[in-house]
Amino acid sequence: MGDPNYDPKNHKLMTFHDAIAKFRDGSDTPRAYLERCLERIDAIENDVMAWEIINTEPARMAADDAGKRYADGNPLSPVDGMPIGIKDLIETVDMPTEYGSELFRDHRPIRDAASVNALRKGGAIILGKTVTVTFGGGDPSRTRNPHDLTRTPGGSSSGTAAAVGGGTIPGALGTHARGSTIRPASFCGAYAIKATFGALNRQGVFSAAHSMDHLGVFGGDLSDVWTMSRHISKHGGGDPGYPGLFGGDRAPPPRKPARLIRLETAGWNQTDDATKAVFEDFLGGLRDAGIEIFDRTDDPSIDAYEQVFADIPELWRSLYRFEFQWPMLQYKERYPDQIPPRLLMGLKEAEGLSQAEYREALNRRVRIRDLHRQLSHRADAFVTLSSPGPGPVGLDQGSAVYNEGSSVIGMPALSLPLMAVDSAPVGVQILGQFDEDERLTAIGRWIAEEHFNS
């Protein structure tokens, strides 16, 4: 299992938007498309172990219903008939939601999460639940990297990333409070978006850090990622008190950026030499295409921003540890033997955090967000790595150091699976201005489709 010659230019993921024309003319059907997904799952699941449960027969019924709508010329939405996986931190009314924990074995919600409800009403096929680590922050899951079984798929959206990156489904939902969308997408070779904070409704999603948790959307390309995201926001809204994801129902056309800001963040010193070299070559290709790239050596404002990023891992820890005490402290008090060691360690760290320290962390975040807004006016987007390298060999979930900044600050982030190091995937991450997710997606499409594949 795995591809010892992984090459992002030749790695083809499942996509959905380009199948719709065939559904309409009858040369393909949602049921046949679903069966191809199930065949691919059967081929790799025993090794990859990305799925907690696959709801096969209800999925087939939903695919047949979608097929009738296409035959009649009346599909419900751009996601009608699209097979989608749901991370097991997200509530589903027709399948257990166990949060990766024995405490919730066979737990049956009485509702769908807002995101799942929106997708289901649009005709999407909710195929199954993907594996997560315990409560999104526990010890590594059983899932393996689909490109190299010796490597981690990352966490906590391990099953989601492996399912999409392994080519079994065109789209899936994850979550993100530290690096749980961008990092596993990088390791598993999938496209993903962590939208602007609050842009996608999290109701019905387990949250350990309310001021940093995001819904993450994975897909085989950015067109499907955008279509899913926009459909969720259009029909489920953003978080209460937030305006939701701005933009059209269809993916924006590719847009070439004129100027990018290259960020090292706190992650550069943790990045292996091979990944640094491949990333520098990638940036060189962008420059050759006529894109200006500025970094901390070109502008004191960028350098000041980089200095702030150096402290973000500590800031993330202060915010997360304070916020995740509820409900985790109750679980620890009542079921101490069923809390994984990694979560127990985090709870111990949280015991010493005062409300005054949390307030200061919040104030620091406000100042950093202001810096981000100001610097965003100087370029079309920021570019950096999605991870310090490919997924490490072994069960460790790998470092999220390149992802903590977007989690704390809340700006949109994309991971593009455009690099390979040691024959394993590594993502390019681009970051944008608050609420300009559509513009960022257009830039990401140009980089991935018109530049990289040219």
Backbone torsions as a table, in degrees:
resi	resn	phi	psi	omega
1	MET	NA	145.1	-179.0
2	GLY	100.7	158.8	-177.3
3	ASP	-115.1	107.2	-178.1
4	PRO	-68.9	-10.1	179.8
5	ASN	-120.1	40.3	-178.6
6	TYR	-55.7	128.2	179.1
7	ASP	-136.1	117.8	-176.6
8	PRO	-60.9	-26.0	179.0
9	LYS	-70.7	-25.5	-177.7
10	ASN	-106.4	-4.8	-177.4
11	HIS	-82.7	115.9	-177.0
12	LYS	-106.7	120.8	176.3
13	LEU	-94.7	164.8	175.5
14	MET	-74.2	135.3	174.4
15	THR	-127.2	157.1	-173.9
16	PHE	-115.7	-40.1	-173.3
17	HIS	-56.9	-31.6	-177.9
18	ASP	-82.9	-1.8	176.6
19	ALA	-93.2	-14.7	-171.7
20	ILE	-63.7	-39.5	179.8
21	ALA	-59.6	-36.9	179.0
22	LYS	-71.8	-32.4	174.5
23	PHE	-62.8	-39.6	-176.3
24	ARG	-70.2	-37.0	-178.0
25	ASP	-92.3	-1.3	174.7
26	GLY	86.5	2.1	179.6
27	SER	-79.3	-10.6	173.4
28	ASP	-148.7	165.0	178.7
29	THR	-137.7	155.7	174.7
30	PRO	-57.6	-33.8	179.5
31	ARG	-66.8	-44.6	179.0
32	ALA	-64.4	-38.5	177.7
33	TYR	-61.8	-46.4	178.4
34	LEU	-59.5	-42.2	-179.0
35	GLU	-62.6	-33.5	176.2
36	ARG	-66.5	-37.3	174.9
37	CYS	-62.1	-46.5	-178.3
38	LEU	-64.6	-35.9	177.3
39	GLU	-64.4	-41.8	179.0
40	ARG	-67.6	-39.3	176.1
41	ILE	-60.0	-46.8	179.4
42	ASP	-58.6	-33.8	-175.7
43	ALA	-71.8	-30.5	-172.7
44	ILE	-122.0	-11.6	-169.6
45	GLU	-64.7	-35.3	179.8
46	ASN	-60.7	-28.8	178.8
47	ASP	-91.2	-43.4	-172.7
48	VAL	-83.2	-38.5	177.6
49	MET	57.1	53.6	-178.5
50	ALA	-87.8	-19.2	-169.8
51	TRP	-108.7	135.8	172.0
52	GLU	-82.9	-41.7	177.7
53	ILE	-154.6	143.1	174.9
54	ILE	-119.3	121.5	-174.5
55	ASN	-94.4	69.6	-164.3
56	THR	-63.2	-54.4	-172.9
57	GLU	-67.8	-44.5	173.7
58	PRO	-59.9	-34.6	177.2
59	ALA	-64.4	-40.9	178.2
60	ARG	-64.2	-39.9	177.1
61	MET	-63.0	-42.1	179.1
62	ALA	-65.2	-37.3	178.5
63	ALA	-65.9	-40.2	177.4
64	ASP	-63.4	-40.7	177.6
65	ASP	-62.8	-41.4	177.8
66	ALA	-63.7	-39.7	178.9
67	GLY	-59.7	-40.0	177.6
68	LYS	-64.0	-38.6	-179.9
69	ARG	-67.2	-40.6	177.2
70	TYR	-64.9	-40.9	179.5
71	ALA	-62.1	-32.6	178.8
72	ASP	-85.7	-4.2	-179.4
73	GLY	77.1	24.1	-175.5
74	ASN	-132.7	55.5	175.5
75	PRO	-63.7	150.2	-175.2
76	LEU	-74.2	-32.3	-172.7
77	SER	-169.9	175.3	176.0
78	PRO	-65.9	-12.5	177.9
79	VAL	-104.2	6.8	-179.0
80	ASP	-60.6	122.6	179.4
81	GLY	86.5	5.3	-176.3
82	MET	-86.4	119.5	176.1
83	PRO	-71.3	129.8	-174.7
84	ILE	-135.1	137.8	173.4
85	GLY	-97.9	149.9	-176.2
86	ILE	-124.8	122.0	177.6
87	LYS	-58.1	141.6	-173.5
88	ASP	-78.9	26.8	163.7
89	LEU	-104.9	0.9	-171.6
90	ILE	-116.1	129.7	-171.9
91	GLU	-69.8	137.0	173.5
92	THR	-132.7	132.4	-174.6
93	VAL	-74.7	-23.9	-173.8
94	ASP	-104.5	3.8	178.9
95	MET	-143.9	153.6	176.3
96	PRO	-60.1	149.7	172.0
97	THR	-124.9	107.4	-168.2
98	GLU	-111.9	-3.3	176.8
99	TYR	55.1	24.1	-178.9
100	GLY	65.8	21.0	-172.9
101	SER	-127.4	140.4	174.9
102	GLU	-65.1	-23.4	179.1
103	LEU	-62.1	-24.4	-177.0
104	PHE	-116.9	28.2	178.3
105	ARG	-56.4	126.1	179.2
106	ASP	65.5	19.6	177.0
107	HIS	-64.3	127.7	-176.5
108	ARG	-116.3	104.9	175.5
109	PRO	-65.9	157.9	177.1
110	ILE	-99.1	11.4	-178.0
111	ARG	-152.6	163.9	165.6
112	ASP	-88.6	148.9	167.0
113	ALA	-59.6	158.0	-177.7
114	ALA	-56.9	-40.1	-179.3
115	SER	-66.3	-44.0	179.3
116	VAL	-65.8	-41.5	178.8
117	ASN	-59.3	-44.6	179.8
118	ALA	-62.3	-45.2	-179.9
119	LEU	-64.9	-43.3	-177.8
120	ARG	-63.8	-42.0	179.7
121	LYS	-67.1	-22.6	175.8
122	GLY	-84.9	3.5	177.6
123	GLY	93.0	0.9	177.9
124	ALA	-62.0	148.2	-179.8
125	ILE	-94.8	110.1	179.2
126	ILE	-82.0	94.6	-167.8
127	LEU	-75.5	-36.3	-177.6
128	GLY	177.8	-175.3	179.9
129	LYS	-107.6	133.7	179.5
130	THR	-97.4	153.2	-172.9
131	VAL	-69.1	142.0	173.5
132	THR	-131.4	163.6	170.0
133	VAL	-78.3	162.0	-173.9
134	THR	-57.7	120.1	179.5
135	PHE	53.3	23.4	177.6
136	GLY	73.9	3.4	-177.2
137	GLY	-144.8	12.7	-176.3
138	GLY	-91.8	-161.2	-177.6
139	ASP	-70.7	162.2	-175.2
140	PRO	-54.4	147.9	178.3
141	SER	-85.1	-178.0	-179.5
142	ARG	-81.1	-12.7	-174.5
143	THR	-63.0	144.9	178.6
144	ARG	-116.8	158.3	179.8
145	ASN	-70.7	127.1	-175.5
146	PRO	-67.8	-15.7	-178.6
147	HIS	-97.4	-15.6	178.8
148	ASP	-164.8	105.3	-173.1
149	LEU	-64.2	-14.3	178.3
150	THR	-81.8	-12.9	-176.6
151	ARG	-100.8	154.1	175.5
152	THR	-71.7	147.5	170.3
153	PRO	-85.9	-3.2	-174.3
154	GLY	89.7	-177.4	178.8
155	GLY	-153.9	169.1	-3.6
156	SER	-88.3	-8.2	179.4
157	SER	-84.2	48.9	-174.4
158	SER	-63.6	-49.5	-178.7
159	GLY	-65.3	-40.0	179.5
160	THR	-60.7	-49.6	-178.4
161	ALA	-64.6	-40.7	-179.2
162	ALA	-68.7	-35.5	179.4
163	ALA	-66.1	-43.4	179.7
164	VAL	-76.4	-47.2	-179.2
165	GLY	-64.7	-25.8	176.9
166	GLY	-83.1	0.6	175.7
167	GLY	75.9	26.3	-178.5
168	THR	-93.4	-25.9	-179.0
169	ILE	-145.5	156.3	-178.7
170	PRO	-83.4	-16.1	-177.8
171	GLY	-161.8	156.4	-179.6
172	ALA	-163.4	160.8	178.9
173	LEU	-105.8	140.2	171.6
174	GLY	-131.2	-165.5	174.0
175	THR	-136.3	172.3	-174.6
176	HIS	-158.7	114.6	171.5
177	ALA	-122.5	-17.6	177.3
178	ARG	-133.3	-63.8	177.6
179	GLY	-152.0	21.5	-166.1
180	SER	-75.3	-3.7	171.1
181	THR	-110.7	-54.8	-173.3
182	ILE	-67.5	-42.2	-178.3
183	ARG	-65.6	-53.2	179.8
184	PRO	-65.5	-30.7	174.5
185	ALA	-61.9	-40.4	177.6
186	SER	-63.0	-47.1	-176.8
187	PHE	-67.6	-33.7	-172.5
188	CYS	-101.3	-0.8	176.3
189	GLY	74.3	39.9	178.5
190	ALA	-115.3	158.7	168.9
191	TYR	-84.6	148.3	179.9
192	ALA	-159.4	153.2	172.5
193	ILE	-126.7	133.6	161.7
194	LYS	-107.5	101.2	-172.7
195	ALA	-69.6	171.7	173.5
196	THR	-49.1	139.4	-178.9
197	PHE	-53.6	128.7	178.1
198	GLY	88.6	-6.4	-174.5
199	ALA	-73.8	-25.4	-179.5
200	LEU	-121.3	128.7	-172.6
201	ASN	-61.1	125.2	179.8
202	ARG	-99.2	2.7	-178.2
203	GLN	-61.2	132.1	-175.1
204	GLY	87.5	11.1	178.5
205	VAL	-115.7	131.4	177.7
206	PHE	-60.4	130.9	-177.5
207	SER	-127.4	125.0	176.4
208	ALA	-101.5	-16.7	-178.5
209	ALA	-144.2	88.7	-168.2
210	HIS	-60.7	-29.0	-177.4
211	SER	-88.6	0.9	179.2
212	MET	-132.0	-14.4	-178.1
213	ASP	-67.5	138.4	176.2
214	HIS	-131.1	155.3	164.7
215	LEU	-81.9	133.8	177.2
216	GLY	-108.7	141.8	-178.5
217	VAL	-121.9	125.0	-178.2
218	PHE	-111.2	148.6	177.2
219	GLY	-161.9	173.4	179.5
220	GLY	-78.7	-17.1	169.8
221	ASP	-159.5	174.4	-174.8
222	LEU	-73.3	-22.3	176.3
223	SER	-63.0	-47.2	178.7
224	ASP	-68.9	-38.8	177.5
225	VAL	-58.7	-45.7	-179.4
226	TRP	-67.2	-45.5	-177.2
227	THR	-59.0	-44.1	177.8
228	MET	-62.9	-46.2	-176.6
229	SER	-62.6	-47.0	-177.9
230	ARG	-66.5	-37.3	178.4
231	HIS	-64.1	-41.8	178.1
232	ILE	-60.1	-46.0	-177.6
233	SER	-70.4	-40.0	-178.6
234	LYS	-62.9	-37.9	-174.5
235	HIS	-107.1	-9.9	177.7
236	GLY	-125.0	-7.5	179.6
237	GLY	74.7	-178.2	170.7
238	GLY	-92.1	-168.7	172.6
239	ASP	-61.7	149.5	175.8
240	PRO	-52.8	131.2	-178.5
241	GLY	91.6	-2.0	179.6
242	TYR	-120.8	149.9	-172.7
243	PRO	-77.8	-9.7	-178.8
244	GLY	87.7	-180.0	-175.6
245	LEU	-78.0	124.4	179.0
246	PHE	-84.3	144.6	173.7
247	GLY	136.4	179.0	-179.3
248	GLY	-84.6	168.4	-178.1
249	ASP	-69.8	-31.9	-179.7
250	ARG	-96.3	157.0	-179.8
251	ALA	-62.3	139.7	178.2
252	PRO	-67.6	150.5	178.4
253	PRO	-66.3	155.1	178.6
254	PRO	-56.0	142.2	-179.0
255	ARG	-134.5	119.1	-179.8
256	LYS	-74.2	126.5	176.5
257	PRO	-77.5	148.1	175.6
258	ALA	-90.6	-32.1	-172.1
259	ARG	-147.2	132.1	177.1
260	LEU	-124.9	149.1	173.1
261	ILE	-104.9	120.7	179.7
262	ARG	-87.6	127.5	179.9
263	LEU	-112.5	136.8	171.7
264	GLU	-87.2	-36.0	-174.6
265	THR	57.9	-168.3	177.5
266	ALA	-73.9	-5.7	-172.8
267	GLY	-87.7	-16.8	-171.6
268	TRP	-60.8	-39.0	-179.3
269	ASN	-70.9	-14.9	176.9
270	GLN	-96.1	-1.5	-172.9
271	THR	-88.8	135.2	-179.0
272	ASP	-72.6	157.4	-173.9
273	ASP	-62.5	-37.3	-179.0
274	ALA	-64.2	-41.6	179.0
275	THR	-67.7	-39.8	176.7
276	LYS	-58.2	-44.2	-177.5
277	ALA	-65.2	-43.5	179.9
278	VAL	-65.1	-39.9	179.2
279	PHE	-65.7	-41.8	178.1
280	GLU	-61.8	-39.4	176.5
281	ASP	-63.0	-40.0	179.3
282	PHE	-62.9	-45.7	177.9
283	LEU	-63.2	-36.4	176.4
284	GLY	-60.1	-37.6	176.7
285	GLY	-64.6	-38.2	176.4
286	LEU	-65.0	-41.9	177.8
287	ARG	-62.2	-41.9	179.2
288	ASP	-61.6	-25.7	178.7
289	ALA	-83.1	1.9	176.1
290	GLY	94.9	13.5	179.5
291	ILE	-93.1	129.3	175.4
292	GLU	-77.6	134.2	178.0
293	ILE	-127.0	121.4	-179.8
294	PHE	-110.1	150.2	176.2
295	ASP	-137.9	-169.7	-173.2
296	ARG	-63.1	-21.4	178.6
297	THR	-79.1	-13.1	-176.7
298	ASP	-97.8	-20.8	-170.4
299	ASP	-150.5	122.6	178.5
300	PRO	-58.6	-28.8	179.4
301	SER	-67.9	-37.7	176.8
302	ILE	-67.3	-40.5	178.6
303	ASP	-62.1	-41.0	178.0
304	ALA	-62.5	-39.1	178.2
305	TYR	-65.7	-41.3	177.1
306	GLU	-61.4	-38.7	179.0
307	GLN	-64.6	-36.6	175.7
308	VAL	-64.8	-42.6	-179.9
309	PHE	-60.9	-30.0	-179.9
310	ALA	-62.3	-25.5	-178.6
311	ASP	-98.0	-2.8	-174.7
312	ILE	-65.5	-36.8	177.6
313	PRO	-55.2	-40.9	178.3
314	GLU	-68.6	-38.8	178.7
315	LEU	-66.3	-43.8	177.7
316	TRP	-56.2	-44.3	-177.1
317	ARG	-62.0	-41.3	179.7
318	SER	-63.5	-44.8	-179.6
319	LEU	-66.4	-47.4	-175.5
320	TYR	-65.7	-47.7	-176.1
321	ARG	-62.4	-38.4	179.8
322	PHE	-68.7	-42.0	-173.6
323	GLU	-75.8	-30.7	-173.3
324	PHE	-86.6	5.0	177.3
325	GLN	-61.7	-31.2	172.8
326	TRP	-110.9	125.0	10.2
327	PRO	-97.3	9.1	-169.1
328	MET	-63.1	-34.6	179.1
329	LEU	-63.0	-37.2	177.9
330	GLN	-66.3	-41.0	177.8
331	TYR	-61.8	-41.2	179.5
332	LYS	-63.7	-42.3	-178.3
333	GLU	-67.0	-37.5	-174.0
334	ARG	-92.5	-29.7	-175.7
335	TYR	-135.5	59.5	-173.1
336	PRO	-60.9	-27.5	-177.4
337	ASP	-81.2	-6.1	-176.4
338	GLN	-114.8	15.9	176.2
339	ILE	-102.7	124.2	-177.2
340	PRO	-61.7	152.0	-177.5
341	PRO	-54.8	-37.9	-178.3
342	ARG	-64.3	-40.4	177.5
343	LEU	-69.3	-38.5	177.3
344	LEU	-60.8	-39.4	178.4
345	MET	-64.1	-41.6	178.5
346	GLY	-64.9	-38.6	178.2
347	LEU	-65.8	-35.7	177.3
348	LYS	-64.5	-40.8	177.2
349	GLU	-64.2	-34.3	-176.7
350	ALA	-71.4	-22.8	-174.9
351	GLU	-60.9	-27.6	-176.8
352	GLY	-92.6	0.2	-177.7
353	LEU	-84.3	128.3	179.9
354	SER	-96.3	164.5	176.5
355	GLN	-63.1	-35.7	178.3
356	ALA	-62.8	-39.8	177.9
357	GLU	-66.4	-38.2	177.9
358	TYR	-64.9	-42.6	178.7
359	ARG	-60.9	-40.6	178.9
360	GLU	-65.7	-37.3	176.8
361	ALA	-62.8	-40.6	177.7
362	LEU	-63.4	-41.3	178.5
363	ASN	-64.1	-39.8	177.5
364	ARG	-61.6	-39.6	179.9
365	ARG	-64.3	-39.6	177.8
366	VAL	-58.6	-42.8	-179.4
367	ARG	-66.3	-39.4	179.6
368	ILE	-67.5	-39.3	177.7
369	ARG	-61.7	-37.8	176.4
370	ASP	-62.9	-42.1	177.2
371	LEU	-60.8	-42.0	-179.5
372	HIS	-62.9	-45.5	178.7
373	ARG	-58.5	-44.6	-178.3
374	GLN	-64.6	-45.1	-176.5
375	LEU	-71.6	-27.8	-178.7
376	SER	-62.3	-24.4	-179.8
377	HIS	-71.8	-11.6	-174.4
378	ARG	-94.0	-4.8	-178.9
379	ALA	-156.9	169.4	178.3
380	ASP	-76.7	-30.0	-179.3
381	ALA	-169.9	172.3	173.7
382	PHE	-106.3	149.0	178.0
383	VAL	-131.0	136.8	177.6
384	THR	-157.0	-170.3	176.1
385	LEU	-86.3	156.7	172.6
386	SER	-86.6	-21.4	-178.5
387	SER	-159.4	160.8	-178.3
388	PRO	-71.0	-2.5	-179.0
389	GLY	167.3	-170.7	175.2
390	PRO	-68.4	168.4	178.3
391	GLY	-55.1	128.2	-179.4
392	PRO	-61.8	151.0	173.7
393	VAL	-70.0	133.5	-178.5
394	GLY	110.5	-171.0	-173.5
395	LEU	-91.8	-13.0	179.7
396	ASP	-58.2	138.5	-173.6
397	GLN	-74.4	-10.3	179.0
398	GLY	87.8	163.7	-175.1
399	SER	-78.6	139.0	175.0
400	ALA	-103.9	20.7	-171.5
401	VAL	-61.3	-31.0	178.7
402	TYR	-78.6	-6.4	-174.2
403	ASN	-109.7	-15.8	-175.6
404	GLU	-65.3	-31.3	-179.6
405	GLY	-62.2	-48.4	-179.0
406	SER	-70.5	-25.3	176.6
407	SER	-70.0	-46.3	-179.2
408	VAL	-69.1	-47.8	-173.6
409	ILE	-78.1	-39.3	175.3
410	GLY	94.4	7.2	177.8
411	MET	-74.2	161.8	179.9
412	PRO	-70.4	148.7	179.2
413	ALA	-140.9	140.8	174.1
414	LEU	-119.5	145.4	168.2
415	SER	-113.7	125.9	-178.7
416	LEU	-113.4	121.6	-175.4
417	PRO	-80.7	70.9	-169.2
418	LEU	-113.7	6.2	-179.7
419	MET	-132.9	157.6	173.7
420	ALA	-134.6	135.6	176.5
421	VAL	-131.1	127.2	-176.8
422	ASP	53.4	39.6	178.4
423	SER	60.1	31.7	177.0
424	ALA	-134.4	151.7	-176.3
425	PRO	-68.9	146.7	169.2
426	VAL	-141.9	134.0	-176.2
427	GLY	-92.6	150.9	167.2
428	VAL	-95.9	131.4	-178.7
429	GLN	-108.9	131.3	172.0
430	ILE	-120.8	141.4	-174.9
431	LEU	-122.5	147.1	-177.3
432	GLY	-130.2	-169.5	177.9
433	GLN	-83.5	153.0	178.3
434	PHE	-53.1	134.0	175.3
435	ASP	67.1	9.8	175.2
436	GLU	-107.4	41.5	-179.4
437	ASP	-62.0	-38.0	-178.9
438	GLU	-64.8	-43.7	178.3
439	ARG	-63.0	-41.6	178.9
440	LEU	-63.7	-40.3	178.6
441	THR	-63.3	-39.3	177.8
442	ALA	-62.8	-41.4	177.3
443	ILE	-65.3	-44.0	177.7
444	GLY	-59.5	-38.8	178.3
445	ARG	-64.3	-40.7	179.7
446	TRP	-64.1	-44.7	-179.2
447	ILE	-62.3	-44.3	-174.3
448	ALA	-78.7	-36.8	-170.4
449	GLU	-101.5	-43.2	-174.1
450	GLU	-95.2	-31.7	178.9
451	HIS	-89.1	-58.1	-171.8
452	PHE	-65.6	-39.2	-175.3
453	ASN	-94.8	8.4	-179.4
454	SER	-77.6	NA	NA
